[in-house]
């Protein structure tokens, strides 16, 4: 639930706050176009979600005493969250 909560709140709250404060317009005035803004937002979201998935997996595995989790499983989970976040980002 932790990575998903970060994903849903991250898009809705931050994007609406940026629009309300006029951050996008100011970035355009400084020469940063929409394409660069989208790339940087997605990269930041990817980093935060990736770290969140790894931390969530480590904590959950130690608390629930699950069998050791393969690194490939964590990678697949991080990639699936990233693709899901990209789809939500495009819908927003």
Secondary structure in CASP SS format (residue, H / E / C, confidence):
PFRMAT SS
TARGET T0000
AUTHOR 0000-0000-0000
METHOD secondary structure of the structure
MODEL  1
X C 1.00
X H 1.00
X H 1.00
X H 1.00
X H 1.00
X H 1.00
X H 1.00
X H 1.00
X H 1.00
X H 1.00
X H 1.00
X H 1.00
X H 1.00
X H 1.00
X H 1.00
X H 1.00
X H 1.00
X H 1.00
X H 1.00
X H 1.00
X H 1.00
X C 1.00
X H 1.00
X H 1.00
X H 1.00
X H 1.00
X H 1.00
X H 1.00
X H 1.00
X C 1.00
X C 1.00
X C 1.00
X C 1.00
X H 1.00
X H 1.00
X H 1.00
X H 1.00
X H 1.00
X H 1.00
X H 1.00
X H 1.00
X H 1.00
X H 1.00
X H 1.00
X H 1.00
X H 1.00
X H 1.00
X H 1.00
X H 1.00
X H 1.00
X H 1.00
X H 1.00
X H 1.00
X H 1.00
X H 1.00
X H 1.00
X H 1.00
X H 1.00
X H 1.00
X H 1.00
X H 1.00
X H 1.00
X H 1.00
X C 1.00
X C 1.00
X C 1.00
X C 1.00
X C 1.00
X C 1.00
X C 1.00
X H 1.00
X H 1.00
X H 1.00
X H 1.00
X H 1.00
X H 1.00
X H 1.00
X H 1.00
X H 1.00
X H 1.00
X H 1.00
X H 1.00
X H 1.00
X H 1.00
X H 1.00
X H 1.00
X H 1.00
X H 1.00
X H 1.00
X H 1.00
X H 1.00
X C 1.00
END
